[in-house]
Amino acid sequence: MKMDFIDLKTQYQDYKNEIDKEISEVLNSAAFIGGPKISELEKNLSEFTKAKYTLTCSSGTDALLLALMAIDIKEGDEVITTPFTFIATAEVIAFLKAKPVFVDIDEKTYNIDPSKIEEKITDKTKAIIPVSLYGQPADMDEINNIAKKYNLTVIEDGAQSFGAEYKGKKSCNLSHIGCTSFFPSKPLGCYGDGGAVFTNDEKIAKKIAMLKNHGQSKRYEHDIIGLNARLDAIQAAILLVKLKYFPYEIEKRIEIGQRYTKFLSDYVTTPYVKEDRTSVYAQYSIRVDRRKEIINKLNTAGIPTAIHYPKPLHLQKAFEYLGYKKGDFPVSEKISQEILSLPMSPFLKIDDQDYVINTLIKAL
């Protein structure tokens, strides 16, 4: 057999009529940039997260970039984040010529360790970007309290956790600014690149609205230097349909994630989700010894796998200039050598999940 790592095909077939209809409306209206679909999606996303302002954009990376630009991050500033994440989180900091300052992760949740943040704060620190990795929000109360003490902005990178809850509130509405990605493989994904920024601050929202559209306050009036970072209307149309079914998909993700844990926890290190929050299991990631051997056995059996992430950011060539070395963030380095993601989607059939579980147990 051969299964998909993320089953987007079944999802499309289930929603096909509605998605095709929404896309057709955009094609017939020829309102490809901006227009009613964007406005409707932003309204619905605000209703979902309870964030006052939602601003869609061209990618999760641009969402982070827009957030940093909105708070005037510039050359010489420092932004604290985690080295155990996709490069986009730190890449946008460096892109603005600010300095990414890494803090190691908690060994159980894989999210940034709040107890290690304060020692990294200097008079140049302007913001903290916690990443809500694998679908579980970071320790936002502790992080927000540190930020308040030092007058810092907290930008949640919720690219993998959109739909998750933390103490009854939705991810992306847990701090000053929240960012997410609508990349196809994300919990709520479109059929290309897409993202959104969430905030309850009117001033920040107005600035991001200008920044994502060439710094325009109105047509051909450019108040600031901005970007072309808009979400297109076809992607918005797709997301409008998917968002309707997203609460159901979240339930299925949690059900499937918990079922994996039930049957695998005696054999491997399974995801640890704190009691005061939920995970949407953007990835179902376990930790194993002999990872390469196990991957080969699973792949031979037709089971796809992925590694999120094989090399922490402080060891990437792009960040050599920061002067970090092996051993500086031992938890991130350890997890990167053991982490392994299994097939995961709301459409994963129980028979297929059982096949993954049984094949993995035999491979160990």
Secondary structure, 3 states (H helix, E strand, C coil): CCCCCCCHHHHHHHHHHHHHHHHHHHHHHCCCECCHHHHHHHHHHHHHHCCCEEEEECCHHHHHHHHHHHCCCCCCCEEEECCCCCCHHHHHHHHCCCEEEECCECCCCCCECHHHCHHHCCCCEEEEECECHHHCCCCHHHHHHHHHHHCCEEEEECCCCCCCEECCEECCCCCCEEEEECCCCCCCCCCCCCEEEEECCHHHHHHHHHHCECCEEECCEECCCCCECCCEHHHHHHHHHHHHHHHHHHHHHHHHHHHHHHHHCCCCECCCCCCCECCCCCCEEEECCCHHHHHHHHHHCCCCCECCCCCCHHHCHHHHHHCCCCCCCHHHHHHHHHEEEECCCCCCCHHHHHHHHHHHHHHC
